[in-house]
Amino acid sequence: MKNSRCVLLFLLFFVGCGGGKSLRESAEVITSEGLTPYMMYLASDSMKGRNTPSPELDSAASYIARVFARSGLKPLGGSYRQQFNLSRVSLGEPNSLSLVRDGKETSFLIKEDFTPFEMTANRAASGPLVFAGYGITAPEFKYDDYAGLDVKGKVVLVLRHEPGEEDSTSAFFGKDATEYSGVGRKAEIAREHGAVALLVMTDPLNHTSLAPRGFPWPSLLRTIPKDALPLTLGGDEESKIPVVHVGKALIEAVFGSVDALKGTQEAIDREMKPRSSTLGGMEVKVQTSTVVVSTPTANVVGFLEGIDPVLKNELVVVGAHYDHVGFKKQHAEGEDYIYNGADDNASGTVALLGVASGLGALPERPRRSILLIAFAGEEKGLLGSEYYVRKPLFPLESTVAMLDIDMVGRNRRDSLSLIATESSPDLGRAAHEMNALVGFKLGDDLLTSGGSDHMTFQKRNIPAIFFHSGLHEDLHKVSDNPDKIDMIKLANASRLVFLTAVRLANDSKHYQYTPKPIKLF
């Protein structure tokens, strides 16, 4: 009863007391009819799938900026755009790998014995070889392959994936992959521990093919389109280390046989304890070469300053990614070839524009400031949100909460999921409280964090939750079209995010954040 009374008092205080328009009435300006033109524009064929980067994404950015301006949100630094550069990376020459063991050097062939990954560096490195299990440091799982292992100035050799990949009882979410299964995360961890290069092996217990696939570089594979190149953040190049996928030849040269490596992997999986070690007498020399072409893109931002003289310096961020995956380059005449991305994530972007209209209709600005951000490059690896947290427009320590909106236009009209509320229970409670004015059946997906932009904020220990309406068969297909979006549900989701944002912005407390395991979709 006490909690219910507190919620009621809150609603009475902020919703409809006194003269003027109430918070409830401000939320009611967010309607399906008002949001439909936004959806029809952003998910239209003319946007050609809003790829990052592309002229169509730039057009979408201009459109979002105009809506922010009409809603009364202000630009920052004289612009609604936070410009940043992306690096389009192609494989250059030379690329080499050799193992020196007891004074004897063995060279390996690119493509046949090793292939660079997309996050590799344009540099050479050498050093003693160290085996670091799965290459994971995961305090939330009480697991660390680097515990007691000095890898500074050394080359690290690790397995792909994570312990117990095919074990439903594994502490790493059973058969569901966590963020630690990705090579990009392993590279980050190796770099943080001081490694000068990373060699990655396919784990032989669960995978029969040990071929070094790495990234499918067009220069190595004639079947790959020449423009199918990876994107990274422009400022990343200097911090990268060589990262390559190695095959059976190197495994046998290091461990003696694939079966020997299988035995080590089986012991790690069985006991959930690292088997890391310095591989005495072995040194690796590796060089990867890349050619980088820089191209600009932008996040789109709209700012509402708070009115409290102290709390206005604190920030609630509401975000959604506005990019999608583009269109098919090769297609038959008359074939639908555009990935319109109506739900992923025109729906979240449209909901964000609804939040903007709600903020513009408030009778009084909230105590804290609110920043709306439409992120570019989410589909390419959370690039826009990663750039923002590296180059924030306000100090990250002043950001008290982040609300992320991604795919909120499909599945049951009366249901919506809140993801990551176990890490940020205060934000989950706030959303549930404000849902009294909306009426969703809210589900808390406690541990699943998905793969959206809130994750970059969580990694900086900023409380964040993720509004989501579930996966469906049209995800990343040309059939994700506007006519399949439930605009009534989308408008209700936008209202709930708006109400939650204002609820948090009118608060004065700071919210709990407890890092929890992140399970990928």
C-alpha positions as CSV (number, residue, x, y, z in Angstrom):
1,M,0.0,0.0,0.0
2,K,2.9,2.4,0.8
3,N,4.3,2.0,-2.7
4,S,0.9,2.5,-4.3
5,R,0.3,5.6,-2.2
6,C,3.7,7.1,-3.3
7,V,2.9,6.5,-6.9
8,L,-0.6,8.1,-6.5
9,L,0.9,11.1,-4.8
10,F,3.5,11.4,-7.5
11,L,0.9,11.3,-10.2
12,L,-1.3,13.8,-8.5
13,F,1.7,16.1,-8.0
14,F,3.0,16.0,-11.6
15,V,-0.2,15.1,-13.5
16,G,-3.0,17.5,-13.6
17,C,-2.8,19.6,-10.5
18,G,-3.5,23.3,-10.8
19,G,-4.2,25.3,-13.9
20,G,-2.7,24.8,-17.4
21,K,-2.0,21.7,-19.3
22,S,-1.2,18.6,-17.3
23,L,1.5,16.0,-17.9
24,R,-1.2,13.6,-19.0
25,E,-2.5,16.1,-21.6
26,S,1.0,16.7,-22.8
27,A,1.4,12.9,-23.4
28,E,-1.9,12.9,-25.3
29,V,-0.4,15.1,-28.0
30,I,1.5,11.9,-29.0
31,T,-1.0,10.2,-31.3
32,S,-0.9,7.5,-33.9
33,E,-2.2,9.9,-36.5
34,G,0.5,12.5,-35.7
35,L,3.3,9.9,-35.8
36,T,2.2,8.1,-39.0
37,P,3.8,10.7,-41.4
38,Y,7.1,10.2,-39.6
39,M,6.9,6.5,-40.2
40,M,5.9,6.8,-43.8
41,Y,8.9,9.1,-44.5
42,L,11.6,7.3,-42.5
43,A,10.6,3.8,-43.7
44,S,9.8,4.8,-47.3
45,D,11.6,3.4,-50.3
46,S,13.1,6.8,-51.0
47,M,15.2,6.3,-47.8
48,K,16.7,3.2,-49.4
49,G,17.1,1.5,-46.0
50,R,19.0,4.4,-44.2
51,N,22.4,2.7,-44.4
52,T,25.3,4.2,-42.5
53,P,26.8,6.2,-44.2
54,S,24.6,7.2,-47.1
55,P,22.9,10.3,-48.6
56,E,19.6,8.8,-47.4
57,L,20.7,8.7,-43.8
58,D,21.8,12.3,-44.1
59,S,18.3,13.1,-45.4
60,A,16.8,11.3,-42.5
61,A,19.0,13.3,-40.1
62,S,17.8,16.6,-41.6
63,Y,14.2,15.4,-41.2
64,I,14.7,14.5,-37.6
65,A,16.4,17.8,-36.9
66,R,13.5,19.7,-38.3
67,V,11.0,17.8,-36.1
68,F,13.2,18.5,-33.1
69,A,13.2,22.2,-34.0
70,R,9.4,22.3,-34.5
71,S,9.0,20.7,-31.1
72,G,11.0,23.5,-29.4
73,L,14.1,21.4,-28.7
74,K,17.3,23.4,-29.0
75,P,20.5,22.5,-30.9
76,L,23.8,22.2,-29.1
77,G,26.9,24.1,-30.3
78,G,24.7,25.7,-32.9
79,S,23.7,22.4,-34.6
80,Y,21.3,19.6,-34.2
81,R,24.0,17.3,-35.6
82,Q,26.9,15.7,-33.7
83,Q,29.2,15.0,-36.6
84,F,31.8,12.2,-36.5
85,N,33.9,10.3,-38.9
86,L,33.8,6.6,-39.8
87,S,36.6,4.6,-41.2
88,R,35.9,2.3,-44.1
89,V,38.6,-0.3,-43.9
90,S,40.0,-2.5,-46.7
91,L,42.8,-5.0,-46.4
92,G,46.2,-3.8,-47.6
93,E,49.6,-5.4,-48.0
94,P,51.7,-6.9,-46.5
95,N,50.1,-9.3,-44.1
96,S,52.3,-11.9,-42.5
97,L,52.3,-14.3,-39.5
98,S,55.2,-16.5,-38.2
99,L,55.9,-18.5,-35.2
100,V,59.4,-18.8,-33.7
101,R,59.9,-21.9,-31.6
102,D,63.2,-22.8,-30.0
103,G,64.9,-20.6,-32.6
104,K,63.1,-22.1,-35.6
105,E,60.8,-19.8,-37.5
106,T,57.7,-21.1,-39.3
107,S,55.7,-18.8,-41.7
108,F,52.0,-19.1,-42.3
109,L,50.0,-18.1,-45.4
110,I,47.2,-15.6,-45.5
111,K,43.8,-17.0,-46.2
112,E,45.0,-20.6,-45.9
113,D,46.5,-20.4,-42.4
114,F,45.3,-17.0,-41.1
115,T,42.9,-14.2,-41.9
116,P,42.8,-10.7,-40.3
117,F,39.5,-9.7,-38.6
118,E,37.8,-6.4,-39.4
119,M,39.0,-4.7,-36.2
120,T,42.7,-5.4,-36.9
121,A,45.4,-2.7,-36.9
122,N,47.6,-1.3,-39.6
123,R,50.8,-2.3,-37.9
124,A,53.3,-5.1,-37.1
125,A,53.8,-6.6,-33.6
126,S,55.9,-9.3,-32.1
127,G,56.3,-10.8,-28.7
128,P,56.3,-14.0,-26.5
129,L,53.2,-16.1,-27.1
130,V,50.7,-16.5,-24.2
131,F,47.6,-18.8,-24.2
132,A,44.7,-17.1,-22.4
133,G,41.8,-19.6,-22.7
134,Y,38.7,-17.9,-24.1
135,G,40.3,-14.4,-23.7
136,I,37.6,-13.4,-21.2
137,T,37.6,-11.2,-18.1
138,A,34.1,-11.3,-16.8
139,P,33.8,-10.3,-13.1
140,E,30.0,-10.8,-13.2
141,F,30.6,-14.4,-14.0
142,K,33.5,-14.7,-11.6
143,Y,35.6,-15.8,-14.5
144,D,39.0,-14.4,-15.7
145,D,41.3,-16.0,-18.2
146,Y,43.8,-13.3,-17.5
147,A,44.0,-13.8,-13.7
148,G,47.7,-13.9,-12.7
149,L,48.7,-13.7,-16.3
150,D,51.1,-11.0,-17.5
151,V,50.4,-10.3,-21.2
152,K,52.0,-6.8,-21.4
153,G,54.0,-6.6,-24.6
154,K,53.0,-10.1,-25.6
155,V,50.9,-11.9,-28.2
156,V,47.8,-13.6,-26.8
157,L,46.3,-16.7,-28.3
158,V,42.6,-17.4,-27.4
159,L,39.6,-19.6,-28.3
160,R,36.5,-18.3,-30.0
161,H,33.1,-18.2,-28.2
162,E,32.9,-18.9,-24.4
163,P,33.0,-21.7,-21.8
164,G,30.2,-24.3,-22.1
165,E,29.0,-23.0,-25.5
166,E,26.8,-26.2,-25.9
167,D,26.1,-26.7,-22.2
168,S,22.6,-25.6,-21.2
169,T,23.8,-25.4,-17.5
170,S,26.8,-23.2,-18.3
171,A,27.2,-20.1,-16.1
172,F,27.6,-18.2,-19.3
173,F,23.8,-18.3,-19.9
174,G,23.9,-21.9,-21.0
175,K,23.6,-22.1,-24.8
176,D,22.8,-18.4,-25.2
177,A,25.7,-16.2,-26.2
178,T,26.9,-13.3,-24.0
179,E,28.8,-10.3,-25.2
180,Y,32.1,-12.1,-24.3
181,S,31.6,-14.6,-27.1
182,G,32.4,-11.9,-29.7
183,V,35.9,-11.4,-31.1
184,G,35.5,-7.6,-30.8
185,R,35.1,-7.9,-27.1
186,K,38.0,-10.3,-26.8
187,A,40.2,-7.8,-28.7
188,E,39.1,-5.0,-26.3
189,I,40.0,-7.2,-23.3
190,A,43.4,-8.2,-24.7
191,R,44.2,-4.6,-25.4
192,E,43.1,-3.5,-21.9
193,H,45.5,-6.1,-20.5
194,G,48.4,-4.8,-22.5
195,A,48.6,-7.4,-25.3
196,V,50.3,-6.2,-28.6
197,A,48.4,-8.7,-30.8
198,L,45.6,-11.2,-30.6
199,L,45.4,-14.6,-32.3
200,V,42.0,-16.3,-32.3
201,M,41.3,-20.0,-32.8
202,T,38.0,-21.7,-33.5
203,D,37.2,-23.8,-30.4
204,P,37.5,-27.4,-31.6
205,L,35.2,-29.1,-29.1
206,N,32.1,-27.5,-30.7
207,H,33.1,-26.8,-34.3
208,T,34.6,-29.1,-36.8
209,S,35.8,-26.5,-39.3
210,L,39.0,-24.9,-38.1
211,A,39.5,-22.8,-41.2
212,P,40.6,-19.2,-40.5
213,R,37.7,-17.2,-41.8
214,G,38.3,-13.9,-40.1
215,F,36.6,-11.1,-42.0
216,P,35.5,-11.9,-45.6
217,W,37.7,-9.4,-47.3
218,P,36.8,-8.7,-50.9
219,S,40.5,-8.8,-51.8
220,L,40.7,-12.4,-50.6
221,L,37.4,-13.7,-51.8
222,R,36.2,-13.0,-55.4
223,T,32.6,-13.8,-54.5
224,I,32.4,-10.9,-52.0
225,P,31.3,-7.5,-53.4
226,K,34.2,-5.0,-53.5
227,D,32.3,-2.5,-51.4
228,A,31.5,-5.0,-48.6
229,L,34.0,-3.4,-46.2
230,P,33.8,-2.9,-42.5
231,L,33.2,0.4,-40.7
232,T,34.9,1.5,-37.5
233,L,35.0,4.8,-35.6
234,G,37.5,7.2,-37.1
235,G,39.4,7.7,-33.8
236,D,40.0,3.9,-33.3
237,E,42.9,3.4,-35.7
238,E,45.7,4.3,-33.3
239,S,44.5,2.2,-30.5
240,K,44.0,-1.0,-32.5
241,I,46.2,-4.1,-32.3
242,P,46.6,-6.8,-35.0
243,V,43.8,-9.4,-34.6
244,V,43.8,-12.5,-36.8
245,H,42.0,-15.8,-37.0
246,V,44.4,-18.7,-37.1
247,G,43.8,-22.2,-38.4
248,K,44.8,-25.8,-37.9
249,A,48.4,-25.3,-38.9
250,L,49.2,-22.9,-36.1
251,I,47.2,-24.9,-33.6
252,E,49.3,-28.0,-34.4
253,A,52.5,-26.0,-34.3
254,V,51.7,-24.6,-30.8
255,F,49.8,-27.5,-29.1
256,G,51.2,-30.5,-31.1
257,S,47.7,-31.6,-32.2
258,V,44.1,-30.5,-32.3
259,D,43.2,-33.2,-29.8
260,A,45.6,-31.6,-27.3
261,L,43.8,-28.3,-27.6
262,K,40.5,-30.1,-27.2
263,G,41.7,-31.6,-23.9
264,T,42.6,-28.2,-22.6
265,Q,39.2,-26.7,-23.7
266,E,37.3,-29.6,-22.2
267,A,39.1,-29.0,-18.8
268,I,38.2,-25.3,-18.9
269,D,34.6,-26.0,-19.7
270,R,34.2,-28.8,-17.1
271,E,35.7,-26.9,-14.2
272,M,34.9,-23.3,-15.3
273,K,38.5,-22.5,-14.4
274,P,41.1,-20.9,-16.8
275,R,44.0,-22.9,-18.1
276,S,46.0,-19.9,-19.2
277,S,49.8,-20.1,-19.5
278,T,52.9,-18.6,-21.0
279,L,54.0,-20.8,-23.9
280,G,57.7,-21.1,-23.2
281,G,60.1,-20.7,-26.1
282,M,57.5,-19.4,-28.5
283,E,57.4,-16.0,-30.1
284,V,55.0,-14.7,-32.7
285,K,55.6,-12.1,-35.4
286,V,52.5,-10.7,-37.0
287,Q,51.7,-7.8,-39.4
288,T,48.3,-6.7,-40.7
289,S,47.9,-3.9,-43.2
290,T,44.8,-1.9,-43.8
291,V,43.8,1.0,-46.0
292,V,41.4,3.5,-44.4
293,V,39.0,5.9,-46.1
294,S,37.3,8.4,-43.8
295,T,33.6,9.3,-44.3
296,P,31.4,11.6,-42.2
297,T,28.0,10.9,-40.6
298,A,26.1,12.2,-37.6
299,N,24.0,11.6,-34.5
300,V,21.0,14.0,-34.3
301,V,20.5,15.7,-30.9
302,G,17.7,17.9,-29.4
303,F,18.0,19.6,-26.0
304,L,15.5,20.7,-23.4
305,E,17.1,22.5,-20.5
306,G,15.8,21.9,-17.0
307,I,14.6,24.8,-14.8
308,D,16.1,23.9,-11.5
309,P,19.2,26.0,-11.0
310,V,21.2,22.9,-9.7
311,L,19.4,19.9,-11.3
312,K,19.5,21.4,-14.8
313,N,23.1,20.4,-14.9
314,E,22.0,16.7,-14.7
315,L,20.8,14.9,-17.8
316,V,18.3,12.3,-18.8
317,V,19.2,10.9,-22.2
318,V,16.5,9.3,-24.5
319,G,17.9,7.6,-27.6
320,A,16.9,5.5,-30.6
321,H,19.0,4.5,-33.6
322,Y,17.7,5.9,-36.9
323,D,19.9,3.8,-39.3
324,H,19.1,0.5,-40.9
325,V,21.0,-1.8,-43.3
326,G,20.4,-0.3,-46.8
327,F,19.3,-2.3,-49.8
328,K,20.3,-5.2,-52.0
329,K,22.8,-4.3,-54.6
330,Q,22.0,-7.3,-56.8
331,H,18.3,-7.9,-57.4
332,A,15.9,-9.0,-60.1
333,E,13.7,-6.5,-61.9
334,G,10.5,-6.0,-59.9
335,E,11.9,-7.6,-56.7
336,D,11.5,-5.8,-53.4
337,Y,15.2,-5.0,-52.7
338,I,15.0,-2.2,-50.0
339,Y,15.3,-3.0,-46.3
340,N,12.9,-0.4,-45.1
341,G,13.5,-1.1,-41.5
342,A,10.0,0.0,-40.4
343,D,10.2,-1.6,-37.0
344,D,14.1,-1.7,-36.8
345,N,14.3,1.1,-36.1
346,A,12.0,3.6,-37.7
347,S,9.6,2.7,-35.0
348,G,12.0,3.7,-32.2
349,T,13.0,6.9,-34.1
350,V,9.3,7.8,-34.6
351,A,8.7,7.2,-30.9
352,L,11.6,9.5,-30.2
353,L,10.0,12.2,-32.3
354,G,6.8,11.6,-30.3
355,V,8.8,12.2,-27.1
356,A,10.0,15.5,-28.7
357,S,6.4,16.6,-29.4
358,G,5.4,15.7,-25.8
359,L,8.3,17.7,-24.4
360,G,7.2,20.6,-26.6
361,A,3.7,20.5,-25.1
362,L,4.8,20.5,-21.4
363,P,3.3,23.3,-19.4
364,E,6.6,23.7,-17.6
365,R,10.0,22.3,-18.3
366,P,11.2,19.6,-15.9
367,R,13.8,20.2,-13.2
368,R,16.6,18.2,-14.9
369,S,17.6,18.6,-18.6
370,I,16.7,16.1,-21.2
371,L,18.7,15.2,-24.3
372,L,17.1,13.3,-27.2
373,I,19.6,11.5,-29.5
374,A,19.0,9.7,-32.8
375,F,22.0,7.5,-33.2
376,A,23.7,6.6,-36.5
377,G,25.6,3.4,-37.1
378,E,23.9,1.1,-34.6
379,E,23.6,-1.6,-37.2
380,K,27.3,-1.4,-37.8
381,G,28.2,-2.0,-34.2
382,L,26.7,0.7,-32.0
383,L,29.0,3.3,-33.6
384,G,27.0,6.4,-33.0
385,S,26.3,5.7,-29.3
386,E,29.9,4.7,-28.8
387,Y,31.1,8.0,-30.3
388,Y,28.7,9.9,-28.1
389,V,30.0,8.3,-24.9
390,R,33.5,8.9,-26.0
391,K,32.8,12.5,-26.9
392,P,29.7,13.4,-24.8
393,L,28.0,16.7,-25.2
394,F,27.6,16.8,-21.5
395,P,29.9,15.1,-18.9
396,L,29.0,11.5,-18.5
397,E,29.0,11.8,-14.8
398,S,26.1,14.2,-15.1
399,T,24.0,11.7,-17.0
400,V,21.7,10.1,-14.5
401,A,19.8,7.8,-16.8
402,M,19.5,6.6,-20.4
403,L,16.2,5.3,-22.0
404,D,16.7,3.4,-25.3
405,I,13.9,2.7,-27.8
406,D,14.4,0.0,-30.4
407,M,11.7,-1.9,-32.2
408,V,8.4,-0.9,-30.5
409,G,5.9,-1.3,-33.3
410,R,5.0,-5.0,-33.6
411,N,3.5,-8.0,-31.8
412,R,0.7,-7.8,-29.2
413,R,-0.7,-4.3,-28.9
414,D,-1.1,-4.5,-25.1
415,S,2.4,-5.7,-24.3
416,L,5.9,-4.2,-24.1
417,S,9.2,-5.3,-22.7
418,L,11.6,-3.5,-20.4
419,I,15.0,-4.9,-20.9
420,A,17.9,-4.6,-18.4
421,T,15.8,-3.6,-15.4
422,E,17.7,-5.9,-13.1
423,S,20.8,-3.7,-13.7
424,S,18.8,-0.5,-13.3
425,P,15.8,-1.3,-11.0
426,D,15.0,2.3,-10.2
427,L,14.4,3.1,-13.9
428,G,12.3,0.0,-14.2
429,R,10.1,1.1,-11.2
430,A,9.7,4.5,-12.7
431,A,8.5,3.1,-16.0
432,H,6.1,0.8,-14.2
433,E,4.7,3.7,-12.2
434,M,4.1,5.8,-15.3
435,N,2.6,2.9,-17.1
436,A,-0.5,3.5,-14.9
437,L,-1.3,6.3,-17.4
438,V,-0.7,4.0,-20.5
439,G,-1.8,0.5,-19.6
440,F,0.7,-1.8,-21.2
441,K,1.3,-5.3,-19.8
442,L,4.9,-4.6,-19.1
443,G,7.3,-7.5,-19.0
444,D,10.8,-7.2,-17.3
445,D,13.4,-9.1,-19.3
446,L,15.8,-8.9,-16.4
447,L,19.1,-10.2,-17.7
448,T,18.8,-9.9,-21.5
449,S,20.4,-6.7,-22.7
450,G,20.1,-7.2,-26.4
451,G,22.5,-5.4,-28.7
452,S,21.3,-1.9,-28.8
453,D,22.7,1.6,-27.9
454,H,21.9,1.4,-24.2
455,M,24.8,-1.0,-23.9
456,T,27.4,1.7,-24.5
457,F,26.0,3.7,-21.6
458,Q,25.8,0.6,-19.3
459,K,29.5,0.0,-20.0
460,R,30.2,3.5,-18.5
461,N,28.1,2.5,-15.5
462,I,25.2,4.7,-16.4
463,P,21.7,3.3,-15.5
464,A,19.8,2.4,-18.6
465,I,16.8,0.5,-19.7
466,F,15.6,-0.6,-23.2
467,F,12.0,-0.4,-24.4
468,H,11.3,-3.2,-26.9
469,S,8.3,-5.1,-28.3
470,G,10.0,-8.3,-29.3
471,L,11.5,-10.0,-32.3
472,H,9.6,-11.2,-35.4
473,E,10.1,-12.9,-38.7
474,D,10.6,-9.7,-40.7
475,L,13.7,-8.6,-38.7
476,H,16.4,-7.5,-41.2
477,K,14.3,-8.6,-44.2
478,V,12.8,-6.5,-47.0
479,S,9.4,-7.4,-45.5
480,D,9.9,-5.1,-42.5
481,N,7.5,-2.5,-44.0
482,P,5.4,0.3,-42.6
483,D,2.1,-1.4,-43.3
484,K,3.0,-4.0,-40.6
485,I,3.5,-1.4,-37.9
486,D,0.9,-1.0,-35.2
487,M,0.8,2.7,-34.9
488,I,-1.4,2.7,-31.9
489,K,1.0,0.6,-30.0
490,L,3.9,2.7,-31.2
491,A,2.2,5.9,-30.0
492,N,1.5,4.3,-26.6
493,A,5.2,3.2,-26.4
494,S,6.2,6.8,-27.2
495,R,3.9,8.1,-24.4
496,L,5.4,5.7,-21.9
497,V,8.9,6.7,-22.7
498,F,7.9,10.4,-22.6
499,L,6.2,10.0,-19.2
500,T,9.2,8.0,-17.8
501,A,11.7,10.6,-19.1
502,V,9.8,13.5,-17.5
503,R,9.3,11.4,-14.3
504,L,13.1,11.0,-14.0
505,A,13.8,14.6,-15.0
506,N,11.5,15.8,-12.2
507,D,13.3,13.7,-9.7
508,S,16.3,14.6,-7.6
509,K,17.6,11.2,-6.6
510,H,20.4,9.3,-8.3
511,Y,19.7,5.8,-9.5
512,Q,21.1,2.4,-8.8
513,Y,23.2,0.7,-11.4
514,T,24.5,-2.8,-10.8
515,P,26.4,-4.4,-13.7
516,K,24.8,-7.7,-14.7
517,P,25.6,-10.3,-17.3
518,I,24.6,-9.2,-20.8
519,K,22.9,-11.8,-23.0
520,L,22.7,-11.1,-26.7
521,F,19.6,-11.7,-28.7
